[in-house]
Amino acid sequence: KTAGHGIGLDMETGIEQSCNVYFCSLGQKCGYYSIREMALKLGLGRKSGLDLDAEVPGRLPAVRSVVRLGDIANASVGQGSIEATPLQMAVLAGAIGMGGRVCRPRLVIGQRPAGEDDFIEMPAQPLTNLQWSATTVDTIKRGMRRVIHAPMGTGRIARFDDETMMGGKTGTAEFSLGNGNKKKWGWMMIFVPYDKPRYAVAIIVENAEGGGRTVGPRMKQLLAGIFGKADGT
């Protein structure tokens, strides 16, 4: 938003409108060490434990390499040398939806021994509780709800009906091709339903206009299908 968001912006509005300046300023106050420690606890920079050999850990740069204010600003909004996977962002969305409880994703929920008819359920790994305060959880979740349900929310295109409340966040990763040219990858993550999350989803689209514009319609169609609504196209 080249005209700016005005002074006195709070976190909920910063999340709703995806204001880089707000989070760059906040990140510089927190410092990269704190950002990195919380990111690690949320599953970034490491494998999730999913039963796939092909999973990659992403990247959180070392503290010693992020010292300039510009570097911290980049890290605060997931740019620069930060690398994450859609799976990691889905886990993160779910953790926010569940109030700071991080799950370990899995592909197999049961197995059937050879020659048997019945499946044996494989229990899920216990959730890691980050002990976030109620104020922290409520503020972040309300901001993410506004992303989807507020008139100016950057992810409002993903709303598929007026009954199902959800929380989300859009993002746009930019990288230079040289000579003033750049590409954009659009991101969006969702947890739904808002009060008792059952689904957490992350989608990335290459060569996008932006997270909300490009990924929003795809997210809408996916969620409408999950909830048995019109396809939203």
Backbone as numpy.savetxt, mean C-alpha at the origin, in Angstrom:
# Nx Ny Nz CAx CAy CAz Cx Cy Cz
0.03 18.30 -7.76 -0.82 19.49 -7.76 0.06 20.71 -7.76
0.30 21.25 -8.92 1.28 22.31 -9.07 0.88 23.58 -8.33
-0.41 23.79 -8.09 -0.85 24.98 -7.38 -0.64 24.85 -5.88
-0.33 23.65 -5.41 -0.11 23.42 -3.99 -1.39 23.07 -3.26
-1.24 22.55 -2.04 -2.39 22.12 -1.24 -2.75 23.12 -0.15
-2.02 24.21 -0.06 -2.31 25.21 0.96 -1.63 24.88 2.28
-1.67 25.83 3.20 -1.03 25.63 4.50 -1.98 24.93 5.46
-1.41 24.37 6.52 -2.23 23.73 7.54 -2.77 22.37 7.16
-2.15 21.73 6.19 -2.60 20.40 5.76 -2.38 19.39 6.88
-3.39 18.55 7.17 -3.21 17.50 8.18 -2.96 16.16 7.50
-2.67 15.13 8.30 -2.28 13.85 7.73 -3.41 13.21 6.93
-4.64 13.30 7.42 -5.74 12.67 6.70 -5.89 13.25 5.30
-5.80 14.57 5.20 -5.90 15.21 3.89 -4.66 14.92 3.05
-3.50 14.84 3.70 -2.28 14.49 2.99 -2.38 13.12 2.34
-2.97 12.16 3.06 -3.17 10.82 2.50 -4.22 10.86 1.39
-5.34 11.52 1.67 -6.44 11.60 0.70 -5.98 12.14 -0.65
-5.20 13.22 -0.61 -4.80 13.90 -1.84 -3.39 13.56 -2.29
-2.75 12.62 -1.58 -1.42 12.13 -1.95 -0.43 13.29 -2.10
-0.31 14.07 -1.03 0.53 15.26 -1.06 1.98 14.91 -0.73
2.83 14.92 -1.74 4.25 14.60 -1.54 4.92 15.53 -0.53
4.61 16.83 -0.63 5.29 17.81 0.22 5.03 17.53 1.70
3.79 17.16 2.03 3.46 16.87 3.43 4.33 15.72 3.95
4.42 14.65 3.18 5.13 13.48 3.67 6.65 13.63 3.56
7.12 14.40 2.60 8.55 14.70 2.56 8.96 15.49 3.80
8.14 16.47 4.17 8.43 17.28 5.36 8.36 16.44 6.63
7.33 15.60 6.71 7.18 14.73 7.87 8.33 13.73 7.97
8.72 13.18 6.82 9.83 12.22 6.81 11.14 12.82 7.27
11.36 14.07 6.91 12.59 14.75 7.34 12.59 14.98 8.85
11.42 15.18 9.42 11.32 15.34 10.87 11.55 14.00 11.59
11.04 12.93 11.00 11.20 11.60 11.62 12.62 11.08 11.46
13.22 11.33 10.30 14.53 10.77 10.00 14.41 9.41 9.34
15.37 9.09 8.48 15.27 7.85 7.70 15.41 6.62 8.58
16.18 6.68 9.66 16.34 5.50 10.51 14.98 5.02 11.01
14.15 5.92 11.50 12.82 5.54 12.00 11.94 5.01 10.88
12.01 5.66 9.72 11.22 5.20 8.57 11.62 3.77 8.20
12.91 3.53 8.14 13.40 2.21 7.73 13.02 1.13 8.74
13.12 1.44 10.02 12.79 0.45 11.05 11.32 0.05 10.96
10.43 1.01 10.78 9.01 0.67 10.66 8.73 -0.06 9.36
9.40 0.35 8.28 9.20 -0.33 7.00 9.59 -1.81 7.09
10.69 -2.09 7.79 11.11 -3.48 7.98 10.07 -4.27 8.77
9.51 -3.66 9.80 8.50 -4.34 10.60 7.24 -4.63 9.78
6.98 -3.79 8.79 5.81 -3.98 7.93 6.07 -4.92 6.77
7.30 -5.43 6.67 7.59 -6.44 5.66 8.31 -5.95 4.43
8.69 -4.67 4.38 9.45 -4.18 3.23 10.92 -4.54 3.39
11.61 -4.67 2.27 13.04 -4.96 2.31 13.39 -6.38 2.68
12.42 -7.27 2.68 12.68 -8.68 3.00 11.57 -9.54 2.39
11.84 -10.82 2.26 10.82 -11.73 1.73 9.71 -11.92 2.76
8.51 -12.13 2.25 7.34 -12.25 3.13 7.24 -13.62 3.78
7.91 -14.62 3.19 7.76 -15.99 3.68 6.79 -16.81 2.85
6.28 -16.24 1.76 5.41 -16.97 0.85 6.17 -18.16 0.27
5.46 -19.26 0.04 6.12 -20.49 -0.43 6.40 -20.45 -1.93
7.20 -19.49 -2.34 7.62 -19.37 -3.73 9.10 -19.02 -3.77
9.88 -19.82 -4.48 11.31 -19.52 -4.57 11.57 -18.22 -5.32
10.65 -17.81 -6.17 10.89 -16.65 -7.02 10.67 -15.32 -6.31
10.20 -15.35 -5.09 9.93 -14.09 -4.40 11.23 -13.31 -4.18
11.15 -12.01 -4.35 12.32 -11.14 -4.15 12.08 -10.25 -2.94
13.15 -9.79 -2.29 12.99 -9.04 -1.04 12.71 -7.56 -1.22
12.84 -7.02 -2.43 12.75 -5.58 -2.57 14.01 -4.93 -2.01
13.94 -3.63 -1.74 15.15 -2.95 -1.28 14.82 -1.76 -0.40
15.44 -1.75 0.77 15.46 -0.57 1.63 16.92 -0.18 1.79
17.35 0.95 1.26 18.76 1.32 1.34 19.23 1.45 2.79
20.53 1.25 2.98 21.12 1.38 4.31 21.00 2.80 4.82
20.98 2.93 6.14 20.83 4.25 6.75 21.95 5.18 6.31
23.16 4.67 6.22 24.32 5.52 5.88 24.24 6.09 4.47
23.40 5.50 3.61 23.30 5.99 2.24 22.18 7.00 2.05
21.37 7.22 3.08 20.27 8.18 2.99 20.50 9.24 4.05
21.25 10.26 3.70 21.64 11.27 4.68 21.22 12.68 4.26
21.16 12.94 2.97 20.76 14.27 2.52 19.24 14.43 2.63
18.80 15.66 2.80 17.37 15.90 2.95 16.59 15.44 1.72
17.19 15.61 0.54 16.52 15.15 -0.67 16.37 13.64 -0.71
17.38 12.91 -0.21 17.29 11.46 -0.15 16.19 11.01 0.80
16.11 11.69 1.96 15.08 11.35 2.94 13.69 11.65 2.37
13.58 12.77 1.66 12.30 13.12 1.04 11.88 12.04 0.04
12.82 11.58 -0.77 12.51 10.52 -1.72 12.04 9.26 -1.01
12.76 8.86 0.04 12.41 7.65 0.77 11.04 7.78 1.43
10.69 8.99 1.85 9.43 9.21 2.56 8.22 8.92 1.69
8.35 9.04 0.40 7.23 8.79 -0.51 7.50 7.58 -1.42
8.45 6.75 -1.01 8.68 5.50 -1.74 9.39 5.66 -3.07
10.10 6.76 -3.26 10.82 6.98 -4.51 12.31 6.73 -4.30
13.12 7.18 -5.22 14.56 6.99 -5.08 14.95 5.53 -5.19
15.75 5.06 -4.25 16.26 3.69 -4.33 15.41 2.69 -3.57
14.21 3.09 -3.16 13.28 2.16 -2.53 12.73 1.21 -3.59
12.70 -0.08 -3.28 12.07 -1.07 -4.17 11.10 -1.91 -3.34
9.90 -2.13 -3.87 8.90 -2.94 -3.19 8.14 -3.76 -4.22
7.55 -4.85 -3.78 6.76 -5.71 -4.65 5.28 -5.50 -4.37
4.41 -5.82 -5.33 2.97 -5.74 -5.07 2.54 -6.59 -3.87
3.15 -7.76 -3.70 2.82 -8.60 -2.55 3.13 -7.88 -1.24
4.28 -7.23 -1.17 4.63 -6.50 0.04 3.64 -5.38 0.32
3.20 -4.70 -0.72 2.26 -3.60 -0.52 0.88 -4.11 -0.13
0.50 -5.29 -0.61 -0.76 -5.88 -0.18 -0.70 -6.26 1.30
0.44 -6.81 1.73 0.63 -7.13 3.15 0.55 -5.86 3.98
1.17 -4.79 3.49 1.16 -3.51 4.20 -0.26 -2.96 4.31
-1.01 -3.03 3.21 -2.40 -2.55 3.23 -3.21 -3.34 4.25
-3.02 -4.65 4.27 -3.73 -5.47 5.24 -3.35 -5.13 6.66
-2.07 -4.85 6.90 -1.61 -4.50 8.24 -2.27 -3.22 8.73
-2.39 -2.24 7.86 -3.06 -0.99 8.24 -4.53 -1.26 8.53
-5.17 -2.02 7.65 -6.58 -2.34 7.84 -6.84 -3.06 9.15
-5.88 -3.88 9.58 -6.03 -4.64 10.82 -5.39 -3.94 12.02
-5.12 -2.66 11.88 -4.68 -1.89 13.02 -3.26 -2.14 13.47
-2.38 -2.49 12.53 -0.98 -2.70 12.88 -0.61 -4.15 13.13
-1.42 -5.06 12.63 -1.11 -6.49 12.74 -0.69 -7.00 11.36
0.51 -7.54 11.28 1.11 -7.95 10.01 0.97 -9.46 9.84
0.46 -9.88 8.69 0.30 -11.30 8.43 1.41 -11.82 7.53
1.60 -13.12 7.56 2.49 -13.79 6.62 1.63 -14.43 5.55
1.73 -14.00 4.30 0.87 -14.55 3.25 1.20 -16.01 2.95
0.24 -16.72 2.40 0.45 -18.13 2.07 -0.38 -18.49 0.85
0.01 -19.53 0.17 -0.71 -20.03 -1.00 -1.55 -21.25 -0.67
-1.10 -22.08 0.26 -1.75 -23.35 0.57 -2.41 -23.25 1.94
-3.71 -23.56 1.99 -4.41 -23.53 3.27 -4.74 -24.93 3.78
-4.47 -25.95 2.97 -4.73 -27.32 3.41 -4.02 -28.31 2.50
-3.76 -29.48 3.01 -3.13 -30.52 2.20 -3.84 -31.86 2.44
-3.84 -32.71 1.40 -4.50 -34.00 1.47 -3.45 -35.10 1.35
-3.28 -35.89 2.38 -2.30 -36.99 2.30 -2.67 -37.96 1.18
-1.66 -38.60 0.62 -1.88 -39.56 -0.47 -2.84 -40.66 -0.02
-3.84 -40.93 -0.86 -4.80 -41.98 -0.58 -5.94 -41.56 0.33
-5.92 -40.34 0.82 -6.98 -39.85 1.71 -7.95 -38.96 0.95
-9.17 -38.84 1.47 -10.17 -38.00 0.85 -10.26 -36.61 1.49
-9.87 -36.53 2.72 -10.05 -35.27 3.46 -8.76 -34.46 3.50
-8.96 -33.15 3.50 -7.83 -32.22 3.61 -7.54 -31.93 5.08
-6.28 -31.74 5.36 -5.85 -31.32 6.68 -5.51 -29.83 6.59
-6.20 -29.04 7.40 -5.98 -27.60 7.35 -4.60 -27.26 7.91
-3.92 -26.37 7.20 -2.61 -25.89 7.65 -2.82 -24.53 8.33
-2.58 -24.44 9.61 -2.87 -23.20 10.33 -2.03 -22.04 9.84
-2.63 -20.86 9.85 -1.90 -19.66 9.45 -0.89 -19.28 10.51
0.15 -18.59 10.08 1.14 -18.09 11.03 0.50 -16.99 11.88
0.85 -16.91 13.15 0.26 -15.85 13.98 0.64 -14.46 13.48
-0.26 -13.52 13.68 -0.02 -12.15 13.26 1.02 -11.48 14.16
1.82 -10.61 13.57 2.76 -9.79 14.32 2.09 -8.47 14.67
1.91 -8.21 15.95 1.23 -6.99 16.38 2.25 -5.91 16.66
2.19 -4.81 15.91 3.14 -3.72 16.06 2.76 -2.74 17.17
1.65 -3.00 17.85 1.24 -2.20 19.01 1.08 -0.71 18.67
0.45 -0.43 17.55 0.17 0.96 17.21 -0.91 1.52 18.13
-0.85 2.79 18.39 -1.87 3.42 19.21 -3.17 3.55 18.43
-4.29 3.66 19.15 -5.58 3.82 18.50 -5.62 5.11 17.67
-4.96 6.16 18.16 -4.93 7.43 17.43 -4.21 7.27 16.09
-3.07 6.57 16.11 -2.32 6.33 14.87 -3.17 5.55 13.87
-3.77 4.47 14.33 -4.57 3.62 13.44 -5.74 4.39 12.86
-6.48 5.09 13.72 -7.67 5.80 13.26 -7.33 6.89 12.25
-6.23 7.61 12.50 -5.84 8.70 11.59 -5.49 8.17 10.21
-4.66 7.12 10.17 -4.24 6.57 8.88 -5.43 5.95 8.14
-6.25 5.20 8.86 -7.38 4.55 8.21 -8.39 5.56 7.68
-8.65 6.61 8.45 -9.59 7.62 7.96 -9.06 8.30 6.71
-7.76 8.58 6.70 -7.17 9.17 5.50 -7.31 8.25 4.30
-7.09 6.95 4.51 -7.20 6.00 3.40 -8.65 5.80 2.97
-9.58 5.93 3.91 -10.99 5.88 3.51 -11.35 7.07 2.63
-10.80 8.24 2.96 -11.06 9.43 2.16 -10.45 9.32 0.77
-9.35 8.57 0.61 -8.77 8.33 -0.71 -9.82 7.76 -1.66
-10.66 6.88 -1.14 -11.66 6.20 -1.96 -12.99 6.93 -1.98
-13.40 7.45 -0.82 -14.79 7.91 -0.69 -14.97 9.42 -0.65
-13.89 10.19 -0.56 -14.02 11.65 -0.58 -14.04 12.16 -2.02
-14.71 13.29 -2.27 -14.80 13.81 -3.64 -13.45 14.11 -4.28
-12.45 14.45 -3.45 -11.13 14.77 -3.99 -10.12 13.63 -3.79
-10.58 12.49 -3.32 -9.68 11.37 -3.09 -9.01 10.88 -4.36
-7.72 10.62 -4.30 -6.99 10.23 -5.52 -7.40 8.86 -6.05
-8.04 8.03 -5.20 -8.44 6.70 -5.64 -9.94 6.53 -5.76
-10.67 7.64 -5.88 -12.13 7.57 -5.90 -12.69 6.77 -7.06
-11.91 6.63 -8.13 -12.38 5.85 -9.29 -12.58 4.39 -8.91
-11.89 3.91 -7.88 -11.97 2.49 -7.50 -13.25 2.15 -6.74
-14.01 3.13 -6.30 -15.24 2.85 -5.56 -16.25 2.18 -6.48
-16.75 1.02 -6.06 -17.63 0.25 -6.95 -19.09 0.26 -6.51
-19.39 0.70 -5.30 -20.78 0.94 -4.89 -20.77 1.90 -3.71
-21.97 2.25 -3.24 -22.09 3.22 -2.15 -22.21 2.55 -0.79
-22.15 1.23 -0.77 -22.36 0.51 0.48 -21.05 -0.03 1.07
-20.15 -0.46 0.22 -18.93 -1.11 0.69 -17.85 -0.07 0.95
-17.54 0.15 2.21 -16.49 1.10 2.58 -15.14 0.41 2.54
-14.13 1.12 2.10 -12.78 0.55 2.04 -11.76 1.66 2.20
-10.53 1.26 2.44 -9.43 2.21 2.54 -8.40 1.90 1.48
-7.75 2.93 0.95 -6.77 2.70 -0.12 -5.73 3.80 -0.17
-4.77 3.59 -1.04 -3.73 4.60 -1.29 -3.22 4.41 -2.71
-3.08 5.52 -3.40 -2.52 5.49 -4.75 -1.07 5.95 -4.71
-0.33 5.62 -5.75 1.05 6.08 -5.85 1.50 6.04 -7.31
2.49 6.86 -7.62 3.05 6.87 -8.96 4.56 6.88 -8.85
5.19 5.81 -9.33 6.66 5.71 -9.32 7.19 6.23 -10.65
8.05 7.21 -10.59 8.58 7.84 -11.80 10.07 7.54 -11.94
10.51 7.33 -13.18 11.95 7.17 -13.41 12.32 7.80 -14.74
13.54 8.32 -14.78 13.99 9.08 -15.94 14.53 8.18 -17.03
14.21 8.56 -18.27 14.77 7.90 -19.44 15.86 8.74 -20.08
16.15 9.90 -19.47 17.14 10.81 -20.03 16.51 11.80 -20.98
17.19 12.89 -21.21 16.74 13.93 -22.13 15.36 14.48 -21.77
15.08 14.52 -20.47 13.81 15.07 -20.03 12.63 14.12 -20.14
12.85 12.90 -20.60 11.77 11.92 -20.73 11.70 11.05 -19.47
10.50 10.64 -19.14 10.33 9.77 -17.97 9.14 8.85 -18.17
9.16 7.77 -17.41 8.05 6.82 -17.40 7.42 6.81 -16.01
6.16 6.39 -15.97 5.44 6.29 -14.71 4.86 4.89 -14.55
4.98 4.36 -13.34 4.31 3.12 -12.99 3.25 3.47 -11.94
2.01 3.10 -12.21 0.91 3.42 -11.30 0.69 2.31 -10.29
0.49 2.71 -9.04 0.26 1.77 -7.94 -1.07 2.07 -7.26
-1.66 1.04 -6.69 -2.80 1.23 -5.79 -2.91 0.04 -4.87
-3.18 0.32 -3.58 -3.42 -0.75 -2.62 -4.72 -0.47 -1.88
-5.39 -1.55 -1.47 -6.73 -1.47 -0.88 -6.84 -2.46 0.27
-7.59 -2.09 1.32 -8.11 -3.08 2.26 -9.63 -2.90 2.33
-10.36 -4.01 2.44 -11.82 -3.97 2.36 -12.39 -5.25 2.98
-13.53 -5.14 3.66 -14.28 -3.96 4.07 -13.50 -3.11 5.09
-13.93 -1.90 5.26 -13.17 -0.94 6.06 -13.11 -1.36 7.53
-14.24 -1.71 8.12 -14.28 -1.99 9.56 -13.73 -3.38 9.91
-13.99 -4.35 9.06 -13.51 -5.71 9.31 -12.88 -6.24 8.02
-11.63 -5.85 7.76 -11.01 -6.20 6.48 -10.92 -7.72 6.26
-11.28 -8.12 5.05 -11.12 -9.51 4.64 -10.16 -9.64 3.47
-10.07 -8.59 2.66 -9.22 -8.62 1.47 -8.22 -7.46 1.51
-7.02 -7.75 1.06 -6.00 -6.72 0.84 -5.44 -6.95 -0.55
-5.40 -5.90 -1.35 -5.04 -6.02 -2.76 -4.04 -4.92 -3.12
-3.09 -5.25 -3.96 -2.20 -4.24 -4.54 -2.06 -4.53 -6.03
-2.11 -3.48 -6.84 -1.98 -3.59 -8.29 -0.96 -2.57 -8.76
-0.11 -2.97 -9.70 0.82 -2.03 -10.35 0.63 -2.14 -11.85
0.63 -1.01 -12.53 0.49 -0.97 -13.98 1.66 -0.16 -14.55
2.39 -0.75 -15.48 3.50 -0.05 -16.11 2.98 0.96 -17.14
3.81 1.98 -17.38 3.48 3.02 -18.37 2.10 3.62 -18.11
1.90 4.05 -16.88 0.61 4.57 -16.44 0.58 6.09 -16.48
-0.63 6.64 -16.46 -0.79 8.08 -16.26 -0.58 8.42 -14.79
-1.05 7.54 -13.93 -0.94 7.74 -12.49 -1.67 6.62 -11.78
-1.47 6.52 -10.46 -2.09 5.44 -9.71 -3.60 5.47 -9.77
-4.20 6.62 -9.47 -5.64 6.70 -9.46 -6.27 6.55 -10.83
-5.73 7.26 -11.82 -6.32 7.25 -13.15 -6.21 5.90 -13.84
-5.04 5.28 -13.73 -4.80 4.06 -14.51 -5.17 2.80 -13.73
-4.81 2.76 -12.46 -5.05 1.55 -11.66 -6.45 1.54 -11.08
-7.00 2.72 -10.77 -8.32 2.80 -10.16 -9.40 2.01 -10.87
-9.56 2.15 -12.19 -10.60 1.39 -12.89 -10.38 -0.13 -12.81
-9.13 -0.56 -12.83 -8.84 -1.99 -12.73 -9.15 -2.51 -11.34
-8.82 -1.72 -10.33 -9.14 -2.10 -8.96 -10.65 -2.19 -8.77
-11.37 -1.24 -9.33 -12.82 -1.23 -9.25 -13.42 -2.50 -9.85
-12.93 -2.88 -11.01 -13.46 -4.07 -11.68 -13.15 -5.33 -10.88
-11.94 -5.41 -10.33 -11.56 -6.58 -9.53 -12.43 -6.72 -8.29
-12.57 -5.63 -7.54 -13.33 -5.68 -6.30 -14.81 -5.91 -6.55
-15.35 -5.31 -7.62 -16.75 -5.54 -7.96 -16.98 -7.02 -8.25
-16.01 -7.66 -8.89 -16.14 -9.10 -9.14 -16.07 -9.90 -7.86
-15.19 -9.53 -6.94 -15.07 -10.26 -5.67 -16.37 -10.17 -4.87
-17.01 -8.99 -4.88 -18.21 -8.78 -4.09 -19.49 -9.05 -4.88
-19.36 -9.56 -6.10 -20.52 -9.94 -6.88 -21.36 -8.77 -7.34
-20.72 -7.63 -7.58 -21.43 -6.44 -8.06 -21.26 -6.34 -9.57
-21.82 -5.27 -10.15 -21.59 -5.00 -11.57 -20.10 -4.82 -11.78
-19.62 -5.14 -12.99 -18.18 -5.16 -13.22 -17.54 -3.77 -13.22
-18.31 -2.71 -13.20 -17.76 -1.37 -13.06 -17.10 -0.83 -14.31
-17.18 -1.51 -15.44 -16.53 -1.02 -16.64 -17.37 0.06 -17.30
